[in-house]
Amino acid sequence: MPFSILFIMKNQSLYLKTATTLARRIDEYFLSIEGIYHLEQKSQKPTSGKAETIIEHKIYDREPEPATIAGMALFLGFSSKHEFETYQETGKYADILKRGCLRVEAAYEARLHQTPTGVIFALKTMGWNDKPEIRTPPTPADNTLKVEIINSGPFPAGNEKEVTL
């Protein structure tokens, strides 16, 4: 299998031999996405009588990559997202895998603060609202007078012939 990971397939479930192996592989994933670079020194011309200065620059041989759940799953040797999610829910070392996913989420969350829209998005997902809350005064009680006529005696006569003395 890739990356020298020891996996055992048993009843269509993925089991790692040790928790230490999984934790180490997750750490290796995060190191691998940092990219590979070397330092080059460049001299800067002196200005106004100052001595020449040497500045080191990072030159990337392989650019850094963002942390992703799918990238971590591939790095760990999972063959599908479903297999990864199943192991995350029911696997022997699910807690370690959940912690790895939390590290990916933390990396995304840290990048949200680079732009104002990222900060707004983060606050909205935490329950904040950016729309002004319009407070209307409570509606006054219904002041309509309701009148109900109750008959308390004999019905009025419709004509003179119905009148009895």
N, CA, C and O atoms as a DFTB+ gen file, in Angstrom:
660 C
 N C O
     1  1       0.845      -1.177       0.000
     2  2       0.000       0.000       0.000
     3  2       0.889       1.238       0.000
     4  3       2.049       1.158       0.406
     5  1       0.370       2.384      -0.448
     6  2       1.173       3.596      -0.506
     7  2       1.572       4.082       0.881
     8  3       0.863       3.882       1.867
     9  1       2.732       4.725       0.919
    10  2       3.250       5.382       2.113
    11  2       3.558       4.415       3.254
    12  3       3.656       4.841       4.404
    13  1       3.706       3.174       2.971
    14  2       4.096       2.172       3.968
    15  2       3.179       2.133       5.174
    16  3       3.652       2.018       6.305
    17  1       1.892       2.227       4.957
    18  2       0.941       2.154       6.064
    19  2       0.476       0.719       6.180
    20  3       0.238       0.050       5.175
    21  1       0.351       0.258       7.383
    22  2      -0.080      -1.109       7.612
    23  2      -1.584      -1.123       7.858
    24  3      -2.049      -0.708       8.920
    25  1      -2.333      -1.597       6.884
    26  2      -3.777      -1.686       7.002
    27  2      -4.196      -3.142       6.895
    28  3      -3.551      -3.941       6.215
    29  1      -5.270      -3.471       7.567
    30  2      -5.847      -4.796       7.445
    31  2      -7.306      -4.601       7.059
    32  3      -8.036      -3.890       7.750
    33  1      -7.741      -5.220       5.970
    34  2      -9.137      -5.156       5.578
    35  2      -9.842      -6.333       6.243
    36  3      -9.468      -7.488       6.039
    37  1     -10.867      -6.027       7.044
    38  2     -11.583      -7.066       7.748
    39  2     -13.060      -6.702       7.734
    40  3     -13.440      -5.651       8.251
    41  1     -13.886      -7.540       7.160
    42  2     -15.318      -7.293       7.051
    43  2     -15.591      -5.930       6.413
    44  3     -16.457      -5.189       6.878
    45  1     -14.875      -5.608       5.377
    46  2     -14.994      -4.357       4.616
    47  2     -14.776      -3.124       5.487
    48  3     -15.245      -2.044       5.126
    49  1     -14.100      -3.239       6.591
    50  2     -13.763      -2.095       7.433
    51  2     -12.249      -1.948       7.463
    52  3     -11.516      -2.931       7.353
    53  1     -11.794      -0.726       7.613
    54  2     -10.370      -0.440       7.611
    55  2      -9.881      -0.357       9.055
    56  3     -10.431       0.398       9.857
    57  1      -8.853      -1.129       9.382
    58  2      -8.302      -1.090      10.728
    59  2      -6.807      -0.822      10.639
    60  3      -6.102      -1.469       9.863
    61  1      -6.331       0.112      11.416
    62  2      -4.909       0.383      11.512
    63  2      -4.344      -0.475      12.641
    64  3      -5.042      -0.778      13.609
    65  1      -3.095      -0.856      12.514
    66  2      -2.509      -1.715      13.549
    67  2      -2.292      -0.975      14.862
    68  3      -2.517      -1.542      15.931
    69  1      -1.856       0.294      14.799
    70  2      -1.631       1.027      16.050
    71  2      -2.137       2.458      15.926
    72  3      -2.202       3.030      14.838
    73  1      -2.488       3.009      17.073
    74  2      -2.919       4.408      17.122
    75  2      -1.741       5.326      16.823
    76  3      -1.911       6.381      16.211
    77  1      -0.560       4.930      17.249
    78  2       0.638       5.729      17.018
    79  2       0.918       5.881      15.526
    80  3       1.322       6.950      15.071
    81  1       0.702       4.803      14.766
    82  2       0.915       4.853      13.320
    83  2      -0.009       5.874      12.679
    84  3       0.425       6.674      11.851
    85  1      -1.270       5.849      13.052
    86  2      -2.236       6.787      12.486
    87  2      -1.886       8.223      12.860
    88  3      -1.894       9.103      11.999
    89  1      -1.581       8.473      14.122
    90  2      -1.232       9.826      14.568
    91  2       0.020      10.325      13.852
    92  3       0.088      11.490      13.459
    93  1       1.007       9.452      13.681
    94  2       2.245       9.830      13.003
    95  2       1.964      10.171      11.540
    96  3       2.509      11.139      11.011
    97  1       1.108       9.370      10.885
    98  2       0.789       9.612       9.477
    99  2       0.028      10.932       9.300
   100  3       0.236      11.640       8.315
   101  1      -0.839      11.258      10.238
   102  2      -1.552      12.540      10.169
   103  2      -0.559      13.689      10.310
   104  3      -0.651      14.678       9.582
   105  1       0.392      13.568      11.240
   106  2       1.437      14.591      11.385
   107  2       2.251      14.713      10.098
   108  3       2.581      15.819       9.672
   109  1       2.572      13.577       9.480
   110  2       3.336      13.594       8.231
   111  2       2.554      14.277       7.110
   112  3       3.134      14.962       6.268
   113  1       1.231      14.085       7.108
   114  2       0.406      14.764       6.096
   115  2       0.545      16.272       6.239
   116  3       0.762      16.974       5.252
   117  1       0.422      16.773       7.464
   118  2       0.496      18.213       7.660
   119  2       1.895      18.759       7.347
   120  3       2.024      19.901       6.905
   121  1       2.926      17.968       7.568
   122  2       4.273      18.386       7.176
   123  2       4.418      18.399       5.653
   124  3       5.080      19.275       5.095
   125  1       3.798      17.425       4.985
   126  2       3.951      17.325       3.533
   127  2       3.267      18.465       2.793
   128  3       3.711      18.846       1.709
   129  1       2.203      19.014       3.351
   130  2       1.500      20.090       2.642
   131  2       2.160      21.454       2.832
   132  3       1.754      22.434       2.208
   133  1       3.167      21.516       3.685
   134  2       3.875      22.783       3.879
   135  2       4.733      23.146       2.676
   136  3       5.175      24.289       2.555
   137  1       4.974      22.197       1.790
   138  2       5.788      22.460       0.611
   139  2       7.258      22.206       0.897
   140  3       7.667      21.989       2.037
   141  1       8.040      22.241      -0.179
   142  2       9.485      22.056      -0.062
   143  2      10.147      23.300      -0.633
   144  3       9.798      23.758      -1.721
   145  1      11.107      23.841       0.109
   146  2      11.767      25.065      -0.348
   147  2      13.243      25.022       0.010
   148  3      13.690      24.225       0.835
   149  1      13.967      25.891      -0.629
   150  2      15.363      26.103      -0.254
   151  2      15.571      27.614      -0.135
   152  3      14.805      28.406      -0.683
   153  1      16.607      27.988       0.580
   154  2      16.887      29.408       0.794
   155  2      17.956      29.882      -0.172
   156  3      18.964      29.208      -0.386
   157  1      17.726      31.040      -0.747
   158  2      18.730      31.678      -1.598
   159  2      19.065      33.025      -0.992
   160  3      18.193      33.760      -0.527
   161  1      20.334      33.324      -1.012
   162  2      20.786      34.597      -0.469
   163  2      21.011      35.584      -1.602
   164  3      21.632      35.264      -2.616
   165  1      20.494      36.782      -1.410
   166  2      20.698      37.845      -2.386
   167  2      21.254      39.049      -1.640
   168  3      20.808      39.387      -0.543
   169  1      22.225      39.675      -2.255
   170  2      22.795      40.858      -1.621
   171  2      22.039      42.085      -2.101
   172  3      21.641      42.187      -3.262
   173  1      21.859      42.996      -1.188
   174  2      21.157      44.230      -1.494
   175  2      22.183      45.354      -1.517
   176  3      23.015      45.464      -0.616
   177  1      22.120      46.185      -2.547
   178  2      23.093      47.264      -2.699
   179  2      23.007      48.216      -1.517
   180  3      21.926      48.509      -1.008
   181  1      24.153      48.682      -1.100
   182  2      24.152      49.615       0.035
   183  2      23.518      50.951      -0.361
   184  3      23.644      51.406      -1.498
   185  1      22.847      51.553       0.589
   186  2      22.241      52.863       0.353
   187  2      22.772      53.846       1.371
   188  3      22.883      53.536       2.557
   189  1      23.088      54.998       0.912
   190  2      23.566      56.134       1.729
   191  2      24.646      55.731       2.734
   192  3      24.527      56.010       3.928
   193  1      25.684      55.084       2.250
   194  2      26.846      54.787       3.074
   195  2      26.708      53.586       3.986
   196  3      27.625      53.305       4.758
   197  1      25.596      52.863       3.928
   198  2      25.440      51.685       4.774
   199  2      26.116      50.491       4.118
   200  3      26.367      50.481       2.912
   201  1      26.405      49.486       4.938
   202  2      27.073      48.291       4.425
   203  2      26.095      47.460       3.605
   204  3      24.880      47.570       3.763
   205  1      26.646      46.629       2.728
   206  2      25.829      45.752       1.904
   207  2      25.122      44.730       2.804
   208  3      25.744      44.167       3.705
   209  1      23.834      44.490       2.567
   210  2      23.069      43.535       3.373
   211  2      22.714      42.316       2.523
   212  3      22.515      42.407       1.312
   213  1      22.644      41.192       3.195
   214  2      22.286      39.943       2.520
   215  2      20.915      39.519       3.036
   216  3      20.678      39.437       4.241
   217  1      20.025      39.254       2.089
   218  2      18.647      38.870       2.418
   219  2      18.418      37.441       1.931
   220  3      18.779      37.090       0.808
   221  1      17.811      36.624       2.795
   222  2      17.480      35.259       2.409
   223  2      16.039      35.205       1.921
   224  3      15.146      35.782       2.542
   225  1      15.815      34.514       0.813
   226  2      14.485      34.338       0.235
   227  2      14.163      32.859       0.165
   228  3      15.029      32.037      -0.136
   229  1      12.899      32.522       0.448
   230  2      12.447      31.143       0.275
   231  2      12.107      30.938      -1.192
   232  3      11.326      31.697      -1.765
   233  1      12.683      29.930      -1.791
   234  2      12.350      29.538      -3.157
   235  2      11.709      28.158      -3.063
   236  3      12.354      27.185      -2.673
   237  1      10.421      28.088      -3.430
   238  2       9.689      26.831      -3.305
   239  2       9.982      25.910      -4.480
   240  3       9.842      26.293      -5.642
   241  1      10.394      24.681      -4.152
   242  2      10.541      23.630      -5.150
   243  2       9.192      22.944      -5.360
   244  3       8.881      22.477      -6.455
   245  1       8.405      22.894      -4.301
   246  2       7.024      22.406      -4.362
   247  2       6.202      23.335      -3.490
   248  3       6.467      23.482      -2.296
   249  1       5.194      23.965      -4.102
   250  2       4.378      24.959      -3.406
   251  2       3.588      24.331      -2.257
   252  3       3.221      23.158      -2.324
   253  1       3.325      25.114      -1.199
   254  2       2.471      24.614      -0.116
   255  2       1.050      24.371      -0.635
   256  3       0.610      25.009      -1.591
   257  1       0.351      23.451       0.002
   258  2      -1.020      23.126      -0.367
   259  2      -1.917      23.372       0.837
   260  3      -1.460      23.279       1.976
   261  1      -3.185      23.685       0.602
   262  2      -4.100      23.810       1.747
   263  2      -4.428      22.429       2.300
   264  3      -4.427      21.435       1.573
   265  1      -4.706      22.386       3.588
   266  2      -5.118      21.125       4.224
   267  2      -6.550      20.823       3.811
   268  3      -7.412      21.700       3.850
   269  1      -6.802      19.577       3.416
   270  2      -8.155      19.163       3.056
   271  2      -8.443      17.791       3.651
   272  3      -7.533      16.995       3.886
   273  1      -9.709      17.534       3.886
   274  2     -10.121      16.225       4.404
   275  2      -9.810      15.145       3.367
   276  3      -9.265      14.093       3.702
   277  1     -10.162      15.414       2.099
   278  2      -9.913      14.429       1.041
   279  2      -8.417      14.181       0.872
   280  3      -7.998      13.041       0.675
   281  1      -7.615      15.228       0.947
   282  2      -6.168      15.066       0.836
   283  2      -5.605      14.214       1.958
   284  3      -4.737      13.370       1.733
   285  1      -6.102      14.438       3.174
   286  2      -5.643      13.644       4.309
   287  2      -6.075      12.189       4.149
   288  3      -5.303      11.276       4.441
   289  1      -7.309      11.970       3.685
   290  2      -7.797      10.600       3.490
   291  2      -6.940       9.865       2.467
   292  3      -6.582       8.707       2.680
   293  1      -6.607      10.522       1.361
   294  2      -5.750       9.909       0.352
   295  2      -4.361       9.620       0.901
   296  3      -3.803       8.551       0.652
   297  1      -3.805      10.560       1.643
   298  2      -2.480      10.399       2.218
   299  2      -2.434       9.210       3.167
   300  3      -1.433       8.498       3.239
   301  1      -3.535       9.000       3.901
   302  2      -3.592       7.900       4.866
   303  2      -3.860       6.556       4.207
   304  3      -3.746       5.515       4.854
   305  1      -4.218       6.566       2.920
   306  2      -4.406       5.313       2.207
   307  2      -5.841       4.870       2.043
   308  3      -6.087       3.752       1.591
   309  1      -6.797       5.710       2.396
   310  2      -8.200       5.360       2.199
   311  2      -8.506       5.435       0.708
   312  3      -7.943       6.262      -0.009
   313  1      -9.401       4.568       0.250
   314  2      -9.698       4.545      -1.179
   315  2     -10.971       5.293      -1.546
   316  3     -11.258       5.473      -2.729
   317  1     -11.734       5.729      -0.561
   318  2     -12.930       6.519      -0.856
   319  2     -13.280       7.383       0.350
   320  3     -12.854       7.119       1.474
   321  1     -14.057       8.409       0.088
   322  2     -14.501       9.280       1.170
   323  2     -15.448       8.517       2.095
   324  3     -15.438       8.717       3.310
   325  1     -16.254       7.653       1.514
   326  2     -17.181       6.840       2.309
   327  2     -16.413       5.952       3.292
   328  3     -16.788       5.836       4.459
   329  1     -15.341       5.329       2.809
   330  2     -14.517       4.473       3.658
   331  2     -13.899       5.294       4.796
   332  3     -13.849       4.845       5.941
   333  1     -13.435       6.492       4.468
   334  2     -12.854       7.397       5.458
   335  2     -13.898       7.777       6.512
   336  3     -13.630       7.703       7.711
   337  1     -15.093       8.186       6.059
   338  2     -16.145       8.609       6.990
   339  2     -16.640       7.457       7.852
   340  3     -16.948       7.650       9.028
   341  1     -16.717       6.270       7.281
   342  2     -17.124       5.100       8.053
   343  2     -16.118       4.815       9.162
   344  3     -16.496       4.544      10.302
   345  1     -14.834       4.878       8.816
   346  2     -13.799       4.642       9.832
   347  2     -13.828       5.740      10.888
   348  3     -13.605       5.484      12.071
   349  1     -14.100       6.949      10.453
   350  2     -14.167       8.076      11.391
   351  2     -15.304       7.885      12.399
   352  3     -15.201       8.335      13.540
   353  1     -16.375       7.225      11.986
   354  2     -17.504       7.001      12.883
   355  2     -17.351       5.743      13.739
   356  3     -17.708       5.750      14.917
   357  1     -16.820       4.659      13.151
   358  2     -16.848       3.372      13.862
   359  2     -15.488       2.703      13.998
   360  3     -15.396       1.610      14.556
   361  1     -14.436       3.333      13.501
   362  2     -13.123       2.706      13.525
   363  2     -12.524       2.621      14.919
   364  3     -12.939       3.319      15.845
   365  1     -11.543       1.749      15.037
   366  2     -10.879       1.515      16.318
   367  2     -10.198       2.785      16.837
   368  3     -10.203       3.047      18.040
   369  1      -9.615       3.572      15.929
   370  2      -8.911       4.800      16.321
   371  2      -9.626       6.030      15.764
   372  3      -8.985       6.961      15.278
   373  1     -10.949       6.027      15.837
   374  2     -11.760       7.118      15.289
   375  2     -11.425       8.461      15.939
   376  3     -11.454       9.495      15.271
   377  1     -11.110       8.453      17.232
   378  2     -10.808       9.713      17.917
   379  2      -9.584      10.394      17.324
   380  3      -9.545      11.620      17.229
   381  1      -8.598       9.622      16.930
   382  2      -7.386      10.199      16.340
   383  2      -7.715      10.785      14.978
   384  3      -7.217      11.856      14.630
   385  1      -8.546      10.099      14.202
   386  2      -8.949      10.587      12.890
   387  2      -9.801      11.852      13.028
   388  3      -9.658      12.780      12.233
   389  1     -10.669      11.896      14.013
   390  2     -11.490      13.092      14.263
   391  2     -10.610      14.274      14.630
   392  3     -10.881      15.408      14.234
   393  1      -9.556      14.005      15.389
   394  2      -8.623      15.076      15.751
   395  2      -7.906      15.607      14.508
   396  3      -7.668      16.809      14.391
   397  1      -7.565      14.713      13.586
   398  2      -6.954      15.137      12.329
   399  2      -7.896      16.025      11.524
   400  3      -7.474      17.028      10.948
   401  1      -9.172      15.654      11.486
   402  2     -10.173      16.471      10.787
   403  2     -10.323      17.833      11.454
   404  3     -10.529      18.844      10.782
   405  1     -10.221      17.851      12.762
   406  2     -10.297      19.120      13.493
   407  2      -9.106      20.012      13.151
   408  3      -9.246      21.234      13.092
   409  1      -7.942      19.415      12.925
   410  2      -6.768      20.195      12.507
   411  2      -6.997      20.821      11.133
   412  3      -6.598      21.962      10.898
   413  1      -7.637      20.082      10.223
   414  2      -7.969      20.641       8.905
   415  2      -8.929      21.814       9.077
   416  3      -8.745      22.866       8.464
   417  1      -9.945      21.636       9.907
   418  2     -10.921      22.704      10.154
   419  2     -10.241      23.930      10.777
   420  3     -10.572      25.064      10.431
   421  1      -9.306      23.705      11.681
   422  2      -8.582      24.816      12.314
   423  2      -7.750      25.578      11.286
   424  3      -7.630      26.800      11.372
   425  1      -7.178      24.871      10.320
   426  2      -6.398      25.533       9.272
   427  2      -7.291      26.440       8.430
   428  3      -6.901      27.555       8.084
   429  1      -8.486      25.960       8.102
   430  2      -9.427      26.791       7.352
   431  2      -9.867      27.989       8.175
   432  3      -9.935      29.110       7.670
   433  1     -10.164      27.749       9.430
   434  2     -10.627      28.820      10.301
   435  2      -9.557      29.908      10.453
   436  3      -9.877      31.096      10.492
   437  1      -8.302      29.500      10.537
   438  2      -7.215      30.482      10.665
   439  2      -7.111      31.356       9.415
   440  3      -6.775      32.537       9.506
   441  1      -7.399      30.775       8.253
   442  2      -7.325      31.541       7.008
   443  2      -8.506      32.484       6.836
   444  3      -8.430      33.417       6.037
   445  1      -9.591      32.266       7.561
   446  2     -10.754      33.139       7.455
   447  2     -10.429      34.569       7.876
   448  3     -11.045      35.517       7.390
   449  1      -9.478      34.722       8.765
   450  2      -9.163      36.043       9.307
   451  2      -8.314      36.888       8.365
   452  3      -7.974      38.025       8.693
   453  1      -7.965      36.346       7.194
   454  2      -7.154      37.096       6.249
   455  2      -7.973      38.121       5.472
   456  3      -7.410      39.064       4.916
   457  1      -9.293      37.953       5.425
   458  2     -10.145      38.897       4.706
   459  2     -11.343      39.250       5.571
   460  3     -11.771      38.446       6.400
   461  1     -11.888      40.451       5.383
   462  2     -13.085      40.820       6.150
   463  2     -14.266      39.885       5.876
   464  3     -15.034      39.576       6.786
   465  1     -14.414      39.435       4.628
   466  2     -15.532      38.530       4.340
   467  2     -15.356      37.200       5.051
   468  3     -16.341      36.570       5.435
   469  1     -14.117      36.766       5.233
   470  2     -13.868      35.532       5.972
   471  2     -14.284      35.666       7.423
   472  3     -14.858      34.744       8.003
   473  1     -13.991      36.814       8.002
   474  2     -14.376      37.064       9.397
   475  2     -15.896      37.105       9.517
   476  3     -16.464      36.549      10.457
   477  1     -16.555      37.767       8.557
   478  2     -18.017      37.836       8.578
   479  2     -18.608      36.434       8.477
   480  3     -19.539      36.090       9.204
   481  1     -18.062      35.630       7.572
   482  2     -18.546      34.250       7.411
   483  2     -18.390      33.472       8.719
   484  3     -19.309      32.775       9.147
   485  1     -17.230      33.597       9.342
   486  2     -16.989      32.866      10.592
   487  2     -17.976      33.300      11.676
   488  3     -18.520      32.460      12.393
   489  1     -18.206      34.598      11.794
   490  2     -19.136      35.085      12.809
   491  2     -20.563      34.606      12.532
   492  3     -21.293      34.258      13.459
   493  1     -20.958      34.590      11.254
   494  2     -22.305      34.117      10.916
   495  2     -22.474      32.646      11.280
   496  3     -23.531      32.251      11.773
   497  1     -21.444      31.828      11.042
   498  2     -21.561      30.415      11.386
   499  2     -21.579      30.206      12.892
   500  3     -22.002      29.154      13.373
   501  1     -21.121      31.206      13.637
   502  2     -21.180      31.117      15.102
   503  2     -22.455      31.738      15.654
   504  3     -22.613      31.861      16.869
   505  1     -23.380      32.138      14.748
   506  2     -24.676      32.627      15.214
   507  2     -24.862      34.129      15.156
   508  3     -25.942      34.610      15.497
   509  1     -23.869      34.889      14.744
   510  2     -24.006      36.334      14.646
   511  2     -24.869      36.676      13.441
   512  3     -25.013      35.869      12.522
   513  1     -25.445      37.886      13.448
   514  2     -26.286      38.345      12.349
   515  2     -25.798      39.730      11.941
   516  3     -25.616      40.600      12.793
   517  1     -25.584      39.941      10.634
   518  2     -25.081      41.242      10.189
   519  2     -26.190      42.183       9.757
   520  3     -25.916      43.313       9.351
   521  1     -27.430      41.740       9.837
   522  2     -28.551      42.605       9.472
   523  2     -29.014      43.342      10.722
   524  3     -29.087      42.763      11.806
   525  1     -29.330      44.641      10.557
   526  2     -29.788      45.378      11.741
   527  2     -31.120      44.814      12.226
   528  3     -32.001      44.462      11.441
   529  1     -31.228      44.744      13.515
   530  2     -32.454      44.227      14.104
   531  2     -33.425      45.380      14.259
   532  3     -33.158      46.331      14.994
   533  1     -34.535      45.299      13.578
   534  2     -35.535      46.361      13.636
   535  2     -36.523      45.999      14.743
   536  3     -37.215      44.982      14.701
   537  1     -36.547      46.872      15.716
   538  2     -37.450      46.626      16.838
   539  2     -38.698      47.474      16.646
   540  3     -38.624      48.702      16.607
   541  1     -39.814      46.831      16.529
   542  2     -41.075      47.548      16.389
   543  2     -41.741      47.583      17.749
   544  3     -41.647      46.636      18.530
   545  1     -42.420      48.700      18.023
   546  2     -43.094      48.762      19.322
   547  2     -44.186      47.704      19.359
   548  3     -44.743      47.321      18.329
   549  1     -44.472      47.251      20.544
   550  2     -45.506      46.229      20.634
   551  2     -46.824      46.764      20.090
   552  3     -47.159      47.933      20.283
   553  1     -47.549      45.916      19.423
   554  2     -48.829      46.346      18.858
   555  2     -49.799      46.622      19.995
   556  3     -49.912      45.838      20.937
   557  1     -50.506      47.762      19.895
   558  2     -51.454      48.073      20.980
   559  2     -52.591      47.049      20.974
   560  3     -52.900      46.420      19.962
   561  1     -53.182      46.918      22.127
   562  2     -54.293      45.976      22.258
   563  2     -55.424      46.412      21.329
   564  3     -55.581      47.601      21.054
   565  1     -56.180      45.484      20.864
   566  2     -57.296      45.779      19.977
   567  2     -58.342      46.563      20.768
   568  3     -58.950      46.027      21.695
   569  1     -58.556      47.838      20.404
   570  2     -59.482      48.713      21.136
   571  2     -60.890      48.684      20.560
   572  3     -61.677      49.594      20.822
   573  1     -61.217      47.685      19.801
   574  2     -62.545      47.587      19.221
   575  2     -63.523      47.157      20.301
   576  3     -63.278      46.206      21.043
   577  1     -64.628      47.872      20.372
   578  2     -65.662      47.545      21.348
   579  2     -66.590      46.521      20.728
   580  3     -67.136      46.737      19.646
   581  1     -66.761      45.439      21.397
   582  2     -67.618      44.386      20.909
   583  2     -68.917      44.440      21.698
   584  3     -68.926      44.366      22.926
   585  1     -70.002      44.570      20.966
   586  2     -71.314      44.662      21.601
   587  2     -72.103      43.422      21.240
   588  3     -72.195      43.051      20.070
   589  1     -72.665      42.789      22.239
   590  2     -73.496      41.610      22.017
   591  2     -74.843      41.864      22.657
   592  3     -74.924      42.182      23.844
   593  1     -75.897      41.725      21.875
   594  2     -77.245      41.965      22.383
   595  2     -77.796      40.650      22.892
   596  3     -77.833      39.643      22.184
   597  1     -78.211      40.691      24.116
   598  2     -78.765      39.500      24.750
   599  2     -80.252      39.749      24.984
   600  3     -80.633      40.763      25.569
   601  1     -81.067      38.844      24.537
   602  2     -82.515      38.961      24.776
   603  2     -82.791      38.562      26.214
   604  3     -82.393      37.494      26.680
   605  1     -83.490      39.461      26.900
   606  2     -83.777      39.158      28.303
   607  2     -85.271      39.095      28.594
   608  3     -85.663      38.971      29.754
   609  1     -86.072      39.174      27.615
   610  2     -87.522      39.143      27.844
   611  2     -88.194      38.531      26.634
   612  3     -87.554      37.857      25.827
   613  1     -89.504      38.775      26.513
   614  2     -90.198      38.232      25.355
   615  2     -89.731      38.931      24.076
   616  3     -89.274      40.074      24.098
   617  1     -89.859      38.220      22.984
   618  2     -89.469      38.795      21.709
   619  2     -90.425      39.930      21.358
   620  3     -91.616      39.854      21.660
   621  1     -89.914      40.971      20.728
   622  2     -90.800      42.078      20.338
   623  2     -91.798      41.604      19.266
   624  3     -91.500      40.728      18.453
   625  1     -92.934      42.187      19.295
   626  2     -93.988      41.813      18.347
   627  2     -93.648      42.375      16.983
   628  3     -93.111      43.477      16.866
   629  1     -93.962      41.617      15.965
   630  2     -93.687      42.058      14.599
   631  2     -94.790      42.967      14.078
   632  3     -94.527      43.779      13.191
   633  1     -96.036      42.867      14.598
   634  2     -97.157      43.733      14.187
   635  2     -98.123      43.828      15.362
   636  3     -97.877      43.244      16.417
   637  1     -99.237      44.573      15.181
   638  2    -100.186      44.811      16.273
   639  2    -100.942      43.555      16.657
   640  3    -101.323      43.404      17.818
   641  1    -101.165      42.675      15.746
   642  2    -101.940      41.478      16.043
   643  2    -101.182      40.532      16.966
   644  3    -101.796      39.692      17.624
   645  1     -99.875      40.654      17.023
   646  2     -99.067      39.761      17.868
   647  2     -98.962      40.273      19.300
   648  3     -98.434      39.588      20.176
   649  1     -99.471      41.490      19.531
   650  2     -99.365      42.080      20.866
   651  2    -100.421      41.468      21.760
   652  3    -101.598      41.431      21.401
   653  1    -100.021      41.002      22.889
   654  2    -100.942      40.457      23.861
   655  2    -100.907      41.285      25.104
   656  3     -99.845      41.744      25.524
   657  1    -102.076      41.486      25.711
   658  2    -102.124      42.300      26.913
   659  2    -102.310      41.480      28.139
   660  3    -102.371      42.024      29.241
